[in-house]
């Protein structure tokens, strides 16, 4: 999944405004929601990448991290 470029632009606009002059309550709420959405996408993408990593053990066996650990995290909702 990928975040819409307009939302990323808006996150940056709100950040700059917060530093320059401050945000209204509505803008702070919008910023919080956009940041949460962005962080969830980052977590999902990272989890997807980690789930596709294979590690070769000293004995030559190959372990896929997604098969070994992925299901544990999905059950927790992380």
N, C-alpha and C positions, 0 to 999 in steps of 0.2 A: 504494500500500500504506500501511497505517496501523498503528502500534504499538498493541497492547492497552493500555488505560488502567491495568490492574492492573500491567503491567510498568513503565509510567512511574511509577506510585505507588511501586513497589518500588525503582526507581532513586533516587527522592527519599528514601525511607526509609533506604536504605543510605548515601546521601551524608550525611544528617543524623547518622546513627549514627557514621559515620567521623569526623565533626568532634567529636562529643560524647564518645565513649568508645573509638573504634577498632573495627575489624572483625576477625573471626576469619579464618583463611585461607580457609575455605569461602565466607564472605561476600565477601571480596575477589575470589575467583574468579567468584562469581555476578555481582558488580558489573561486572567486566571484560567478561564475556560479554554482559550486558544493554546496557552502553555500546556495545560493538561492533555489536550488532544495531541499536541506535538510530541510530548514525552511518551505518551502511549504508543504512538507510531514508531518512535525510536526504539522503545522496548521490544515491540513486535518484530521489527526488522532485525534487531540484534539477536533475539531469540531464534528467529528463522535461520540466521547465519550460523549460530552455535549448534543448532540442531542438525546441520549438514556437515559438521566436522567429524572426520574419522581419525582416530588415534591408533597408531600401531604400537602394540605392547612389545616388551622385550622378547616374548616367546613367539612373536610373529602374528598373533591374532589381531584383528582389527575391531575396534569398538566404535560405534557411532554414538556420539554424545546425545543426539536426539532420541535414539532408541533407549539409551541408558537413563537419561535424566529428563528428557522433554516431557514425558507424561506426568512426572511428579509436579512440575511447575504448572502445567495446564490444569491439573486438578485443583491446585491452590488458587487459580485464577490470576496468576502473575504473568 
